[in-house]
Amino acid sequence: MSEQDRSNTTKKSTVYIALFTAIAIIVGTVIVGIGGASNPQDASAPQAPAADLPTAGITESNKAQITFTTNQGEIVIETLPALAPLTVNALAALAQKNYFDNTICHRLTTEGIFVLQCGDPTGTGTGGPGFNIPDENLPEPIENNYPAGTVAMANAGPGTSGSQFFLVYQDTTLGPDYTIWGTITSGLEIVQTIASAGVIDGGPDGAPATGVTIESTKVTIS
């Protein structure tokens, strides 16, 4: 084989490798986007031992509600301390410190996944409290495993829940990867009304067209 032949062969190999790499990237992107909207995500942070997570002193025998007063109305969540004690205590402790006050619900999804996502102090989808909560109370991998009224944690992978959570306004099927920590007992119709206005740019996933701000938060323990 001449030097020219070798050079041509090398160039062809380089082109093929570049082509295969580009195809792999495109395929990977398509796979991530299947379902009309990507899954609820939260920024990742180092996972803290359970003993280091904040607590509101809620035990498994307690009843605890978190009430979010928003500019669109009041949303009341009955927490599940017996099933998700670490998550409930961490979020209640943040709420007691006014962590969620004056924050926006930054994301709405309207195709395939039907959720309103809140809890990011930066309003960008990348913020968090600086700790991660272990996964708890994960549902079975069945259809509509996140029914309307469910409140669950957003995450960036196993064991990465922080402060971002999502409110399910219509029965939704997701991978069994998101801690369920509460149920909306009042205000579901508010979330549904927000969802009916759609996303700000008309797409299936983005900032809600009806702006939602959490003005204040109240924790009630009995």
BELCOR-V446723 format. One record per run of one state. SS is the DSSP state (H for helix, E for strand, C for the rest). FROM is the first residue (numbers start at 0). TO is the last residue. If there is no record, write none. Layout:
SS_FROM_TO, SS_FROM_TO
This chain:
C_0_1, H_2_32, C_33_45, E_46_46, C_47_48, H_49_51, C_52_62, E_63_69, C_70_71, E_72_78, C_79_83, H_84_95, C_96_101, E_102_103, C_104_105, E_106_108, C_109_113, E_114_117, C_118_130, E_131_132, C_133_144, E_145_145, C_146_148, E_149_152, C_153_159, E_160_160, C_161_163, E_164_167, C_168_170, E_171_171, C_172_178, E_179_185, C_186_186, H_187_195, C_196_197, E_198_198, C_199_203, E_204_205, C_206_206, E_207_207, C_208_211, E_212_220, C_221_221
